[in-house]
Every structure is written in C-alpha cells, then in structure tokens.
Amino acid sequence: MSKKNTNLELLLFLLENAKDISDMTEMKVYKLLYFLDKEYFLKFGKKITTWMTKNTYGPVFSGLRKEKQFDEYIKLTKKWKKHFYHLKNKDVCLSFSEEQRKTLLSALERYKRLKASELVKLSHSEAPFLMAENWGEIDMENVKYNEVLEQEEQEKRQEQCLGFTQDEVHTLASHLQAKYG
C-alpha cells in the first residue's frame, strides 16, 4: 500500500475494522466511506478520497473497483443482485496516524450498524450531497452548511409538532408572558 491515503486505503480501513458487519453491500460501503471521509474532513480539514459523485442513492465512488491493487485486497461476491465487499485474508499495512485512526474508528462506530437504506437517507440530508449537481462531484467543503440545515430542519419539526409558525409561537409566548408575567 502506498504512503498516501487513498480511496482504496480508506476502503481497506473500513473492511478491516468492520469485520463484524455482515451486510457490507456496495451501497453501504459507499455511504460508510462518505461518512468516514466527512468525519476525517471535519477533524483534519482535508478529505481522504479523491472523487465522490452524487447519484440517485447518494454518494458513490466511481472507478473504485478499477483502482490499482483493488483485486489484490478486495473480494466481491454477488448475492440477491447485490455486490458484497470482503477483505481478502491478507495483511494490510495502512498509513493512517494514530489520531487519524481514532477519528475514523469513532465515525465507523457511529454509522456501521445503520442499514444501507438508513445511510442513504442520512447522506441525502447532508449539505455536500444536496449542494452537488446530479452526477457531479461532491464538495466536502460544503459540510460547513450542515449546521444551517439541521437548524432549519429543527424549526420545521417544531412547526409541524405545534401547528404554529415560529413567528406565531413567539407572539403566543409574548402574550402569555405579558398576561402571566
């Protein structure tokens, strides 16, 4: 393995540290790679992957299977029309530092138990995905807008629960405070 972190190295890290997960379909792998890369970006200000594309089911890594050394380390099986990823029984020497490994392991722990469909839904609510053109590159720099989206979503949920707009809630609160002090 090269000294530089790459798409393939992140995939190898994922498979090496998620051996207890049996449903590693291609869709789930791609979404986990996205979330690992996002958490890495948030911590270190740069991403590991070189190219992530927006498609119907969320972020994908076109050309991942064509990467140099892919077949040497990864075994693909097909079952029920889905591709499953497996790490071949081979020693893998990755170049992540201890701090990088901790960040990636923490992210993996957070997301690995989710189903592929849940990861798709979650990735579709992320600013980098929403701001990308269909079939265009996903810019991880846009992760900074996730906080704005979360705040808007929270306000929308509050309005749905209460049946009032934010302005109506503030007006009602002012009236109640004036009346009951």
C-alpha positions in Angstrom: 0.0 0.0 0.0 1.3 3.5 -0.8 2.3 6.1 1.8 -0.6 8.4 0.7 -4.1 7.9 2.0 -6.4 7.0 -0.9 -9.9 5.8 -1.8 -8.6 2.2 -1.7 -6.8 2.7 1.6 -10.0 4.1 3.2 -11.9 1.1 1.9 -9.3 -1.3 3.3 -9.6 0.5 6.7 -13.3 0.2 6.6 -13.3 -3.5 5.8 -10.6 -4.3 8.2 -12.4 -2.6 11.1 -15.9 -3.7 10.2 -15.4 -7.5 10.0 -18.3 -8.0 12.4 -20.7 -6.4 9.9 -22.3 -8.9 7.6 -24.3 -6.6 5.3 -21.4 -4.8 3.6 -23.2 -4.2 0.3 -21.7 -1.9 -2.3 -24.3 0.7 -1.4 -23.5 0.5 2.3 -19.7 0.6 1.7 -20.1 3.8 -0.4 -22.1 5.5 2.2 -19.8 4.5 5.0 -16.8 5.7 3.0 -18.7 9.1 2.6 -19.3 9.4 6.4 -15.8 8.3 7.3 -14.4 10.9 4.9 -16.7 13.6 6.2 -15.6 13.0 9.8 -12.0 13.0 8.7 -12.6 16.3 6.9 -14.2 17.8 9.9 -11.2 16.9 12.1 -8.3 17.4 9.7 -9.6 20.0 7.2 -8.9 17.7 4.2 -10.5 14.6 2.7 -9.0 11.2 2.0 -11.0 10.4 -1.1 -10.2 11.8 -4.5 -13.6 11.8 -6.2 -17.1 11.3 -4.9 -20.1 11.6 -7.2 -23.7 12.4 -6.4 -26.2 9.8 -7.7 -29.7 8.7 -7.0 -28.8 6.6 -4.0 -26.3 9.1 -2.5 -22.5 9.4 -2.7 -20.7 6.9 -4.9 -17.0 6.4 -5.7 -16.9 5.8 -9.4 -13.9 3.8 -10.5 -13.2 2.4 -7.1 -13.1 -1.2 -8.4 -10.6 -0.1 -11.0 -8.1 1.3 -8.5 -4.7 -0.2 -8.6 -4.4 -3.2 -6.2 -8.2 -3.4 -5.7 -8.3 -7.1 -6.7 -5.3 -7.9 -4.6 -7.1 -6.9 -1.4 -10.8 -7.0 -2.0 -13.1 -9.9 -2.9 -16.5 -9.1 -4.3 -19.4 -11.6 -4.1 -22.8 -11.3 -5.6 -26.0 -12.4 -3.8 -29.6 -11.3 -4.5 -28.4 -8.9 -7.2 -26.2 -7.1 -4.7 -22.4 -6.9 -4.5 -20.8 -7.6 -1.1 -17.3 -6.4 -0.2 -14.9 -8.6 1.7 -11.3 -8.2 2.7 -9.1 -11.0 1.5 -7.1 -12.8 4.1 -4.1 -10.6 3.6 -2.0 -8.4 5.8 -2.9 -4.7 5.1 -0.4 -2.0 6.1 -2.2 1.3 6.3 -0.6 4.7 6.6 -3.1 6.4 8.9 -1.6 8.0 12.0 -3.0 7.1 15.4 -5.1 10.3 15.6 -6.4 9.6 12.1 -7.3 6.0 13.0 -9.1 7.2 16.2 -11.2 9.7 14.2 -12.1 7.1 11.6 -12.9 4.4 14.2 -15.2 6.8 16.1 -17.0 7.6 12.8 -17.3 3.9 11.9 -18.7 3.1 15.3 -21.4 5.8 14.8 -22.5 4.7 11.4 -21.7 1.0 10.9 -24.9 -0.5 12.5 -27.2 1.5 10.2 -28.8 -0.2 7.3 -27.8 0.9 3.8 -31.2 2.5 3.3 -30.8 4.5 6.5 -27.3 5.6 5.4 -28.8 6.7 2.0 -31.5 8.7 3.8 -28.9 10.3 6.1 -26.5 11.1 3.3 -29.3 12.7 1.3 -29.8 15.2 4.2 -26.2 16.4 4.2 -25.2 19.7 2.6 -22.4 18.3 0.5 -24.8 15.9 -1.2 -27.7 18.5 -1.5 -25.4 21.1 -3.0 -23.9 18.9 -5.6 -25.2 18.6 -9.2 -26.6 15.3 -10.2 -23.6 13.1 -11.3 -21.3 15.9 -10.2 -18.5 15.9 -7.7 -19.5 16.2 -4.0 -17.6 19.0 -2.4 -16.8 18.2 1.2 -16.1 21.9 1.9 -19.9 22.2 1.9 -20.1 20.2 5.2 -20.0 23.6 7.0 -23.6 24.2 5.9 -24.9 21.0 7.7 -25.4 23.1 10.9 -27.7 25.5 9.0 -29.7 22.6 7.5 -30.0 21.0 10.9 -31.3 24.3 12.4 -33.9 24.7 9.6 -35.0 21.1 10.0 -35.4 21.5 13.7 -37.5 24.7 13.2 -39.6 22.8 10.6 -40.2 19.9 13.0 -41.2 22.4 15.8 -43.8 24.0 13.4 -45.2 20.6 12.4 -45.5 19.5 16.1 -47.1 22.7 17.3 -49.1 23.6 14.2 -47.7 27.1 14.5 -45.0 29.0 12.6 -42.0 30.3 14.6 -43.5 33.9 14.5 -46.8 32.6 15.8 -45.0 30.8 18.7 -43.1 33.9 19.6 -46.3 36.0 19.5 -48.1 33.5 21.7 -45.1 33.4 24.1 -45.1 37.2 24.4 -48.9 37.3 25.1 -48.5 34.5 27.7 -45.6 36.3 29.4 -47.5 39.6 29.4 -50.6 38.0 30.9 -49.0 35.7 33.4 -45.7 37.5 33.9 
